[in-house]
């Protein structure tokens, strides 16, 4: 994407607004979600002093639930047709910017309905029992500016409330009336092209309102005169082996009263009691720190550690703190954390290597996107975390789009690492145009996020820039905030390899590609671009075409074939407005397609082969390779590019190629030297393994066969054997590689099947650009379009539910004398529609003549699959009815 802890008094705004994170962990927090009204400022002729009174009427206003952007509320009201279907988005007023352009860098059209401000209005009651207490109004996110009014009085204006990633807190004790109705009115303004707003770059279009509105939770918190904010626990292992942990506890305290207060900060951290006396002057803010030097019980022997899920158990701990004054609790805060330490270093080759609790980890991740209108859906979010784990990925990267508390909670509890940082390609990286106000907003935004997310054990690293590092003055300002807020994790200047005069080399690269390259690319490029060496922070084998079922959900029926403007509108932006690179490669490698069925079938195979090759290459080369982030994991709206599962959570070829490549114990073929490697991503050694390799020509005549016994170290890549070079020099234009890995007891642990061209793609390295490296000549796999017809015999059954899931057992057998190629399966309901909530153990399979394979699928009990639909390149489509059986649950592989 690619063109190319302390808050000073001066930073606090009217009535106690501050940049500290909104930690809604206290029982005295009330969320203001329901009952909002929303209207355009162009339709209102009153000011905030009137709108924020109980006598003001809201007839004709939109009803809204917060958080919501303006457009999301309008869509929820039914005002516009589904903006994700076809080109409907272009029919919404204000969507007049050129297709494929980055709207973040363009001014809002004067005739856009979002050129006006938009008002959010909410009536609420504070219990009479809270009279005389400190009452705090909190905003988790406002995009971009706002005037805030309460009961006829303005409590902040748009010069004070500015920044899409800031959080705000106001002391409204003197403005609210306990026991009676109070009225809050917030006038919001969309970001301009010269402000640090929410942006979408080249991933997808930008909504015409630029995601303006109340984008974070709004809440009320009650406390005494002293409040606590942003508790955090940092871990350090002084011996380097995680046997002894030193815990340091931080919490911000703020005396809101106009007199000195003496009290005690006390509580527990991982069950350890801590207590510290504190005296605060009137209005004083301070960070109270509990160090292991002063509190020796914070030196913990043999603690229960938090690990990424593939390395161990993501154990969570709790820190609970109170401020007690005169025997009364003024405020209390509780957050969960993990005892873990993240460190990073440069290898002897200058590559960035991360360690968790002292152990190295190969980062295998993908880029995350929120919904384009920032809509929240907890059930959908939970499903996506299930998909991440099912893919065997260990990391999610956020480029901007700094997610909700629910996102970080799931990441913490499920052991998924998170790379976070700022976005590229708009005013966030137009540093030469910044002024003092811009820097102030940027710094305040960073401070808010450091306080908000710093306690989460899932956070791996913070990136101060994306496509390039900030200039020295901005980088130093960012680093100062990170030090002041006690950010406990590594910080990188950017996601690119550009060094800085402040922090030196980043140790990562952002070389692409982002468009299609042949599978061999990742191993034959050893030193120049996106090949499997170092840490590639974002890269991809390109387009990700949804299945026919997926396309039908957002492409009109009369536009399904040939690809139309409805298709192209769902490509990317800027350098990714079309699929020419992908389509050219498809035609040259696999041959022309003349129907949507043929096109999507080949596209799934290309995605499978491409994603598998990329992740396998980085796996084989660890720790010469130290990390790879697929661009992307998901989409902000239905898209033809950059996802491992589509917007409707359907898993296609790219998903299963990735899942295959990243399985914990994995056997794989290498395009560069014909070797067979076993990659162990477990952190225990495995002995007594048997690797088997077969090589066949186009007619399935065996050319080579070999077995090898081997032991593999923990977290390792081990060469098991190699095919002789001479086996690839014959007359067959394509060769089939069939691999399997068995345990000492004969259990199949991993299988893999490749279709390898006799002549690999030749790359035109000199013409490499930021999107991809073009081909001088493509590999020729067109023979796959003319495979002999094969057949599949299948039986499917479900077992009784266990732990909220039921298991589908699918037995597949190839009774023919021909290879069954790229057999895909999906569960359907009685209505024939695909059911995407099922996690299949394997998919997009090859079955040799006479081979039998068993595949399992895990389905939530709420899903009622009726049949399994089978299709493939050279088998007839068929539906296999699912039988109900009553025996024990089949174990999941």
Helices and strands as residue ranges (DSSP letters): G 9-11, G 14-16, E 29-31, E 36-40, G 41-43, H 48-51, E 62-64, E 68-69, H 70-77, G 88-91, G 103-105, E 118-125, G 128-130, E 134-139, E 142-143, E 145-150, E 153-156, E 168-171, E 181-189, E 213-214, E 218-223, E 226-236, E 244-255, E 261-269, E 272-280, E 285-290, G 296-298, E 299-301, E 317-325, E 328-337, E 342-346, E 352-356, E 359-361, E 363-368, H 378-390, E 395-398, H 405-414, E 417-421, G 427-429, G 431-433, H 436-453, E 459-463, H 472-484, E 490-492, H 521-524, E 534-539, H 548-552, G 557-559, H 565-568, G 574-576, H 580-590, H 596-620, E 625-630, H 653-661, E 665-669, E 675-680, E 686-696, E 702-712, E 716-722, G 725-728, E 734-742, E 748-757, E 762-763, G 765-767, E 775-777, G 782-786, E 793-798, E 805-813, E 820-828, E 839-840, E 845-847, E 852-860, E 867-871, E 878-884
